[in-house]
Amino acid sequence: MHTSRQLQIPILHIFLMLCLLALIAVPPVMAKPRGGNWFDDRAAARGGGASIRIDLSEQRAYLYKGGKLVGVSRISSGKRGYSTRPGHFRVLSKHPHHRSSIYGSYVDRRTGRVVRSNVNTRKHRRPAGTVYRGAKMNNYIRFNGGIGLHASGHVPRHPASHGCVRMPPHMARKFYRHVRVGTPVRVTH
């Protein structure tokens, strides 16, 4: 003879399994909070061709593998006067430890002390006794002339760069790892 207690245990197990299956079935986009960075490493590792979409009005970059969304990152694109141009591009080159050839600092040649920061080599003359040190642009993914995605410690939620697309360092590493030269990049408003 079965008691009601004995029947409740299998029903509870079935209910818990259904809940677990429902959680597993939720697409990563829905499982993550809106507004945050996220990346599905397992889905990205499965393969398929990569592509990047940069949405300037959302200030977000999206990475797709095999047509499936595998990552979203907040970005900071080009500010007024240095806007990031919309269009269809391809990754032209990748550099893990790139430095800017235009924006950076003049540092004392002997001590390495910054003499003048936030310089634009096209506008600011180099003081005597200094050398130019370009701003770090790690995990640089160049896609339009000198414009590319790269890591930055300063990624406000609005356009603030000189045209490049800034990303948080941990997200820049993930995007960098999963794209190749030739990967399509679409920049939209």
N, C-alpha and C positions, 0 to 999 in steps of 0.2 A: 504494500500500500504506500502510495506517495503522499507525503504531506505537502502543504502549501509552501513550506520553507524550502523543501527540496526542489520545487519547481521555480522558485524565485531566483536561485543561484544561476541556472543556465540562462534564464531570461536576462538577468543582469549582465552576464558575460556577452550575450548577443548584442544588447544595447550598447555596451562599451566598445565592442568591435565596430559597430555601425558608426558610432561617434568618431572613432579613430580613422576609419575609412573616409568619412566626410572631411575631416581635417586634411588628410593626405591629398584628397582630390581638389582642394581649393588651389587655384592657380597662384603662383608666387606673387603676382601683381596684387591680388585681392588679399593675400595673407599678410602683406606688409603695410604698415601705416602710411597713409598718404603724406607726402612731404619729406619722407626720409630716403636715405640712400639704401639700396639693397642689391644683393647679387646672389644668384643661384649658381654656386660653383659646380655642382653636379650636372646641371643642365648645360652649362657652358662647356664642360669637359666632354660631353657626348659628341661633339663635332658638328659638322655642317658649316656652311659658309657664314662668315661674320658680316655684319653691317652696322653702321652707327647712324642714329638720327639725333640731331641737335635741335631742340625746340627753343628758339630765342624768347618767345613770349612766356613760356613756362620756366625758363632758365633751368632746363634739364637736358641731360644726354641719356640716350637709350641705346643699349647694346643688344643686338639680336644675333642668335646663332641658329642656322638652319631655319630661319624665318620665325623662331620663337624668341620672345623677350626673355633675356636672362639677367639683365642688370639695368638699374636706373641710378643716375647720379645727379645731384644738384650741381649747377655750374655758375660761373660768372663770365659772361661774354663781353665783347667790346663795348666800351662806353661811348657816349656821343662824341663824334669826331673821329672815332676809331672803331666804328661798328663792325661787327662780325658779319660778313656778307652772306646772305642766303644763296643757296644753289646746290648743285649736285657735283660732288668731288670724289676723289679717291685718295687713300693714304699714299703719300709720296715718299715718306721715309719715317723711320723710328729711331730715336736716340734716348737711351736710358738715363744719361747724365748730361743733358743739353744745357747750355747757358745762352742767354740772349746776346745777340751781337749789337743791339741798339740800346736796351734799357738795363741799367745796373748802377754801379758806384765807381767813383775814383778812389783808390786806396793808396796810402803811402807805400812807395816801393820798398822801403827798408823795414818798416814796422808792421805793415798790413792793416794799419788803422784806417778806417773810413774817413776820408777828407770831405767828400761830397757824395750824398746818396741821392737816389731817384733821379739819375741823370739820363738824358737822351743824347747819345753820342752825335746825333745829327744837329743838335742845337747847342750843347754845352761843351766848351773847350776844356781839354784836360789840363789841370794845373801842373806846373813843373814838379818833378819828383814823384809823380803818381803814375799808377797803371790802372787800366780799366778792368773791372771785374763784372762780368755779365750776371744778371739775375738768374738764379737757378730755375730751370724748367724741366725737372725730372720727369721721366716717362713721357717724353714729348712725341706726339703723333702728328706729324706735319701733313696737312691735307689741302692747303690753298696758299701757294707761294710760301711766305714765312709764317702763315697762320696755322696753329695746331692746337690740339688738346694737350694739357700738361698739368702736373701736380702743383698745388699752391697751398700755402698755409693761410692764405686770405681769400676766401670764397664767399663774398657777401651774396645775398639773395637778389642781386640786381646787377646789371651790366657795369663793370668797373675796370676792365682790362684795356690794353692797347690793341685789341682785336683778337687775341688768342682766347681760348676757352679754358678757363681755370677749373680744376676739379680738386676735391679733397684728395690728399695723397693716397689713401688706401683704395679709393675708387679708381684713380689714375693708374695704379699698378694693375688692377684687375682688367681694365679696358686694354691697357698696353699688352698684357699677356695674351689676350685672345684675338688680337687683330694682326693682320699682315699687310705688307706693302701691297697696294691694289684694292684693299677693302673699301667698299662704297661708303661714302659719308654724305648724308643729306642734311642740309641746314635749312630750317623753315622758320616762319614767324608764327 
